[in-house]
Amino acid sequence: MDEYSLEFAKGWEDTFGKLDRSMRERVWKKIQQLKMQMPARHLKQGLAFFVSEAGQYRIAYKADEKRKVKTIYFVGDHEEYEKWLGI
């Protein structure tokens, strides 16, 4: 099974750092699962982003299949997620 390395986009820690400790731990576990090859849901048709969920929180990332790297861009609740998307 393929394994990906993880990278973090500039500024992603701003949203991650706002989470309380228990939610950061839960989200971090989910981020670590992204290292594995698994089905992913596109953020929105036509965008290169994928989204994963950890409870009420969304993790937005891009996958580079050639380099086997997933880059994490955002983590936040549904309202923050929509704001980040510009909806």
N, C-alpha and C positions, 0 to 999 in steps of 0.2 A: 504494500500500500504506500502511495506517495505521501511524503511529508513536506509541508511548507515551512519556510521560515517566516517570521513576523517582523514587520517594520511598522513604525508609528509616524504618521504625518505630523508635521509641525502644528502645534496648537491642540492636538487631540487630548493632551493631559489637562487642558483647561476644563473640559467637560467631565473627564474621568475624575479629576480631583474634587469636583463638587459633590460626588456621591458619598453617602455615609459609608462607614467602614464595612459593614456587613454586605452592602450592595456592591462595593468595590471588589470584595472577595468573590462574590457570586459572578460578577461580570468578568473578572480576571480569569476565573475557571472556564467560562464560556470562550473567552478569547484564546485560551490555551488549546481548547478543542478545535479551533480553526486551523491549527497546524495539520490536522488530518484532512484527507480527501473526503468530502461529504457533499451531499446535494445542497445547493445554495439557491436562495430566492433573490431575484433581481429587485433592487430598490424600487425601480420604476422603469417601465418599458422604455428602451432607448438609452438608458444611463449605464455607465460601466460599473456602477456600484452594486454591491450585494448587501443584504441585510440579514443579521442574525438576531435572535431575541433571547433576552435573559429576564424572565418575568415581564414587568412592564417597560423594560428598557430595550433600546435598539442599539445595535452595533453596526455601523456602516463601514464597509471595507471594499477594496479592489483586489482582484487576484491577477497576478502576472504568471500565466501558465508556463511560459518559457523559462523564467527564472525560478519558478516554484516559490513565489513570495506573495504573502497577503499583507497589504498595507491597511492599517486601521486608521480611519479618519475621524470617527465620531462615536460617542456613546452618550445616551441621554434618554429621558422618558419620551412618550409619544408627542407631547406638546413641544419639547425642545427639538425633537426630530423633525417635526413639520417646519419649525422656524429655521432650522439648519438647511432644510430643503428649499426654503423660500415659498412654501405653500401658503 
